[in-house]
């Protein structure tokens, strides 16, 4: 989610496909050395891969699990002939109710709010750190956006390490949302960070190394994220102009590089990798995007674990709960991935909405009780979907931006002054 009204030299790329036999290959900077011919069509060496400042020779080593062939990616024969086991198992099965495993909020703005003098109180008026209020009310995971080189340092890696340490200290899981930009990345903008290359080969390497290095920094700081999203609301692509949807092959290559930056990092245990799109209620959007990216044969189903979506009811009358359920159900049954709504919120007042609200939420009041009703209904939709297991409320404590990008002036779960609204307890109920 972006505040919409007031915002918010290597010629090879990982994975690189080459028809060649590789001998006496040494994986520099990784714990593996080997001397062998690659005679099979699939590389099965999970420990090796390109890392920091790799030479052209090292760049020739394909990513684990990729095909050695021409420079054009090839789809594995098994993929063309057989559906995945998960697809077979899920086909024809009814949706099952499951617990919401990840009950979370995005709290990225916290340090900025505190620097502006804001403090927080529980529903009884007791001043406490925000993380303590969240965990006392059922939140178990916090989401944090990461920007590459922001001009004022907000949301950069140093900022996020400081914030994540506070989460870990009280037992909260951390979900990292890489924007891969120096500022907001959303459906309206996905700018390449300053100083990054724009050609696909070098950009893929830069993305891989940036992701790898960032993950290693989290590990060195004692932080092991449970989820990492490789991009934010990337429905129109990422890292523009190179990764626009007029070139699905470039998008697939970039996502492959980002995913393997995580997989090749020192993070232990490894986090789950998420793809995050907006308009989660729109099945046609989701289906078109995943079909086009996955058919490239470069970014594979095994490269990610979770399909995350944004779902906001105040930008389109079509964004109904019933449409969300249809879309998420189709996603789960088609691709067999974990499903999460990772951005949503509801207003406590909305006197002049810019758009008509969907019919099946119009009975929900604009109030604290309405926030509880709305979040509960979204959680019910997620629970009804095969492998639906996560819900995140976007920025419930960003009091200096209480509209949260909508035409409704207040969508937070804290009132001005920092006191928690009664709706914050909804995470104990879902």
Secondary structure as UniProt FT lines:
FT   TURN            4..6
FT   STRAND          26..27
FT   TURN            28..31
FT   STRAND          32..33
FT   TURN            46..47
FT   TURN            52..53
FT   HELIX           56..59
FT   TURN            64..65
FT   HELIX           77..81
FT   HELIX           85..90
FT   TURN            91..92
FT   STRAND          102..106
FT   TURN            108..109
FT   HELIX           110..115
FT   TURN            116..117
FT   TURN            123..124
FT   HELIX           130..136
FT   TURN            137..138
FT   STRAND          141..146
FT   TURN            151..152
FT   TURN            154..155
FT   HELIX           157..169
FT   TURN            170..171
FT   STRAND          173..178
FT   TURN            187..188
FT   TURN            194..195
FT   HELIX           200..220
FT   TURN            221..222
FT   STRAND          227..230
FT   HELIX           234..236
FT   TURN            241..243
FT   TURN            245..246
FT   HELIX           248..263
FT   STRAND          272..277
FT   TURN            280..281
FT   HELIX           283..294
FT   TURN            295..296
FT   HELIX           301..303
FT   STRAND          306..310
FT   TURN            313..314
FT   TURN            317..318
FT   HELIX           321..335
FT   STRAND          338..343
FT   TURN            351..352
FT   HELIX           359..361
FT   TURN            362..363
FT   HELIX           368..383
FT   TURN            386..387
FT   STRAND          388..394
FT   TURN            396..397
FT   HELIX           399..401
FT   TURN            402..405
FT   TURN            416..417
FT   STRAND          419..420
FT   HELIX           422..428
//
